[in-house]
C-alpha cells in the first residue's frame, strides 16, 4: 500500500544564457511519495558529466553525485544519466527512451520506498515507472538478484492470475511482471509494472542481468539533497 507522507520537492537552478551550451546547470530533486503518488529523486551537472552525447531529454550526473545517490540506495553504482522528469509519475505511467544510448550492461533498480523502478543501459537510464509491490505478510524481498528466467505469457497457478512478461528473480516465484496498477493494489511479493513498460523491459533484459531491490534510506537521501542542493 502507498504510505501517505508529505511530498517534498526541492529544486535549484543555476541561471545561465541558453546561448552558452557549456554553461553549468545543476538540478537536484528530492521527492517523497504523497497521497497523490510517488515522485522521483534526481541530480545532475551537465558541465562535467562524461556522456556519449548531450541530450535535452536527460539529466546528467557527476561521479560525485552518482556515488552519493548510490550510497543512499537511490540509484545503482555508476549511473551516468537519468531521463528527465518534468512532472511526477503516477501509477500506470512510465517513461521509456533509449534514443542514442549505446549498447551496454542492463541493470534494473527498484526502490520500494519511493515505489520506483529504473532501467539502465551502460549507466544511462532508459526507462522508469511507478511500481506496486508486496503487501504486509508477503513482502517483496530486497537485495541483488539475477534474472533467472523469462516467460512472456506466464500464469500463476498459486494465485490463478496472469503475470505477463514475467522475469523471475528468485526460485520461490518472485518476479517482475506486468500488473494492474493502482495506489490501492499490492502483489504477493512480486514487483508489478505497467504492462507496456513490462513488455519493453522484457525485450531488453536477459537472464543473468542484475536486479537490485532496495528501500532507500530517507535520512541518507536528505543528506544527499542537502549536500548537492545547498
C-alpha positions as CSV (number, residue, x, y, z in Angstrom):
1,X,0.0,0.0,0.0
2,X,1.1,3.5,-0.6
3,X,2.3,5.2,2.5
4,X,0.8,8.7,2.7
5,X,3.6,11.1,3.5
6,X,4.3,14.7,2.9
7,X,5.6,15.4,-0.6
8,X,8.8,17.4,-0.6
9,X,10.3,18.6,-3.9
10,X,13.4,20.7,-3.9
11,X,15.0,22.2,-7.0
12,X,17.9,24.5,-7.5
13,X,18.7,26.2,-10.8
14,X,21.9,28.0,-11.7
15,X,20.7,30.5,-14.2
16,X,22.6,30.9,-17.5
17,X,22.1,32.0,-21.0
18,X,20.6,29.5,-23.3
19,X,23.1,30.5,-25.9
20,X,26.0,29.2,-23.9
21,X,25.9,25.5,-24.4
22,X,28.7,24.8,-21.9
23,X,27.1,26.7,-19.1
24,X,26.7,24.6,-15.9
25,X,23.1,23.7,-14.8
26,X,22.7,21.9,-11.6
27,X,19.4,20.4,-10.7
28,X,18.6,18.1,-7.8
29,X,15.2,16.8,-6.9
30,X,14.1,15.0,-3.7
31,X,10.6,13.6,-3.9
32,X,8.9,11.5,-1.3
33,X,5.6,10.0,-2.1
34,X,2.4,11.7,-1.1
35,X,-1.3,11.0,-1.3
36,X,-1.1,12.0,-4.9
37,X,1.5,9.3,-5.6
38,X,5.3,8.8,-5.6
39,X,7.8,11.1,-7.2
40,X,11.5,10.8,-8.2
41,X,14.8,11.9,-6.9
42,X,17.2,13.4,-9.4
43,X,20.5,15.2,-9.6
44,X,22.7,16.5,-12.5
45,X,25.6,18.7,-13.5
46,X,25.8,18.9,-17.3
47,X,29.1,20.8,-17.3
48,X,31.3,17.9,-16.1
49,X,29.4,14.6,-16.8
50,X,31.1,12.4,-19.3
51,X,28.4,11.0,-21.7
52,X,28.3,9.9,-25.4
53,X,26.3,12.9,-26.4
54,X,24.4,15.7,-24.6
55,X,20.7,15.3,-24.8
56,X,18.0,17.7,-23.7
57,X,15.9,14.7,-22.6
58,X,18.4,13.7,-19.9
59,X,19.8,14.8,-16.5
60,X,23.5,14.1,-16.2
61,X,25.2,13.1,-13.0
62,X,28.8,13.8,-12.0
63,X,30.7,10.9,-10.5
64,X,30.4,12.5,-7.0
65,X,26.6,12.9,-7.4
66,X,26.2,9.3,-8.7
67,X,28.3,8.0,-5.8
68,X,26.2,9.9,-3.2
69,X,23.0,8.7,-4.8
70,X,24.3,5.1,-4.7
71,X,25.2,5.4,-1.0
72,X,21.6,6.5,-0.4
73,X,20.4,3.4,-2.4
74,X,18.6,5.7,-4.8
75,X,20.5,4.5,-7.9
76,X,22.9,1.8,-8.9
77,X,26.6,2.4,-8.9
78,X,28.0,4.0,-12.0
79,X,24.8,5.9,-13.0
80,X,25.6,8.5,-15.6
81,X,22.3,10.0,-16.7
82,X,18.6,9.9,-15.9
83,X,15.6,10.6,-18.1
84,X,14.1,14.0,-17.4
85,X,11.1,14.0,-15.1
86,X,9.1,17.1,-16.0
87,X,6.2,16.0,-13.8
88,X,5.5,13.4,-11.2
89,X,4.7,9.9,-12.5
90,X,1.5,8.3,-11.3
91,X,0.5,4.6,-11.1
92,X,0.3,3.2,-14.6
93,X,2.6,6.0,-16.1
94,X,6.1,5.5,-17.3
95,X,8.9,6.9,-19.3
96,X,11.0,5.0,-21.9
97,X,13.6,6.5,-24.2
98,X,16.7,4.7,-25.3
99,X,17.4,7.0,-28.2
100,X,21.2,7.5,-28.7
101,X,22.0,5.3,-25.7
102,X,24.8,3.0,-26.7
103,X,24.8,-0.8,-26.0
104,X,25.8,-1.8,-22.6
105,X,25.0,-3.8,-19.5
106,X,21.4,-3.7,-18.4
107,X,20.8,-3.0,-14.7
108,X,17.3,-2.8,-13.1
109,X,16.9,-0.8,-9.8
110,X,13.8,-0.9,-7.7
111,X,13.3,1.5,-4.8
112,X,10.4,0.2,-2.7
113,X,10.2,3.3,-0.5
114,X,9.7,5.6,-3.5
115,X,7.8,2.9,-5.5
116,X,10.0,3.5,-8.5
117,X,11.9,1.3,-11.0
118,X,14.8,2.5,-13.1
119,X,16.2,0.5,-16.1
120,X,19.7,1.5,-17.1
121,X,21.9,0.5,-20.0
122,X,25.5,1.2,-19.7
123,X,24.8,3.6,-16.8
124,X,22.2,5.6,-18.7
125,X,18.5,5.3,-17.6
126,X,16.3,4.2,-20.5
127,X,13.1,3.6,-18.6
128,X,11.4,4.4,-15.3
129,X,8.0,3.8,-13.9
130,X,5.9,3.6,-10.7
131,X,5.6,0.0,-9.3
132,X,3.5,-1.9,-7.0
133,X,5.0,-4.5,-4.6
134,X,4.2,-7.0,-1.8
135,X,1.7,-6.3,0.9
136,X,2.3,-7.0,4.6
137,X,2.9,-10.6,5.2
138,X,4.0,-11.1,1.6
139,X,6.9,-8.6,1.4
140,X,9.0,-8.2,-1.7
141,X,12.5,-9.4,-0.9
142,X,15.3,-6.9,-1.0
143,X,18.9,-7.4,-2.3
144,X,20.6,-8.1,-5.6
145,X,19.2,-10.8,-7.8
146,X,20.0,-12.1,-11.3
147,X,17.1,-12.6,-13.7
148,X,16.7,-16.4,-13.6
149,X,14.2,-16.9,-16.4
150,X,11.7,-15.1,-18.7
151,X,8.2,-16.1,-19.6
152,X,6.2,-13.9,-22.0
153,X,2.7,-15.4,-21.1
154,X,3.1,-16.8,-17.6
155,X,0.0,-17.6,-15.5
156,X,0.4,-18.1,-11.7
157,X,-1.1,-21.5,-10.6
158,X,-0.8,-20.5,-7.0
159,X,-3.0,-17.3,-7.4
160,X,-4.7,-18.1,-10.7
161,X,-3.5,-14.8,-12.0
162,X,-1.8,-13.7,-15.3
163,X,1.8,-12.5,-15.0
164,X,2.6,-11.2,-18.5
165,X,6.2,-10.6,-19.3
166,X,7.4,-12.3,-16.2
167,X,11.1,-12.1,-15.3
168,X,11.8,-14.3,-12.3
169,X,14.5,-13.2,-9.8
170,X,14.0,-15.9,-7.1
171,X,13.4,-19.6,-7.1
172,X,10.4,-19.1,-4.8
173,X,8.4,-17.3,-7.6
174,X,9.2,-13.6,-7.1
175,X,9.2,-11.9,-10.5
176,X,9.0,-8.5,-12.2
177,X,5.9,-8.6,-14.4
178,X,3.0,-6.7,-15.9
179,X,0.3,-5.9,-13.3
180,X,-2.8,-3.9,-12.7
181,X,-1.6,-0.5,-11.4
182,X,-3.3,1.4,-8.6
183,X,-2.3,3.1,-5.3
184,X,-4.5,0.5,-3.6
185,X,-3.1,-2.5,-5.4
186,X,-0.4,-4.8,-3.9
187,X,1.2,-8.0,-5.0
188,X,2.0,-11.3,-3.4
189,X,5.7,-10.3,-3.2
190,X,6.4,-9.6,-6.9
191,X,7.3,-6.2,-8.4
192,X,4.3,-5.2,-10.5
193,X,4.9,-3.0,-13.6
194,X,2.7,-1.2,-16.1
195,X,2.1,-3.8,-18.8
196,X,3.6,-1.9,-21.7
197,X,6.6,-1.0,-19.5
198,X,7.0,-4.7,-18.7
199,X,6.9,-5.5,-22.4
200,X,9.7,-3.0,-23.1
201,X,11.8,-4.3,-20.2
202,X,11.2,-7.9,-21.2
203,X,12.6,-7.1,-24.7
204,X,15.9,-5.7,-23.5
205,X,16.6,-7.8,-20.3
206,X,18.1,-11.2,-20.4
207,X,18.8,-14.0,-17.9
208,X,21.7,-13.0,-15.7
209,X,21.0,-9.3,-15.8
210,X,21.1,-7.7,-12.4
211,X,18.0,-6.6,-10.5
212,X,18.5,-4.6,-7.3
213,X,15.6,-4.2,-4.9
214,X,16.1,-1.8,-2.0
215,X,14.4,0.5,0.4
216,X,16.3,3.8,0.1
217,X,17.2,5.4,3.4
218,X,15.3,8.7,3.7
219,X,17.8,10.1,6.2
220,X,20.7,9.5,3.8
221,X,18.6,10.7,0.9
222,X,18.0,14.0,2.8
223,X,21.8,14.3,3.4
224,X,22.3,13.7,-0.3
225,X,20.0,16.6,-1.2
226,X,21.5,18.9,1.5
227,X,25.0,18.3,0.0
228,X,24.1,18.8,-3.6
229,X,21.4,21.4,-3.3
230,X,22.8,23.7,-0.6
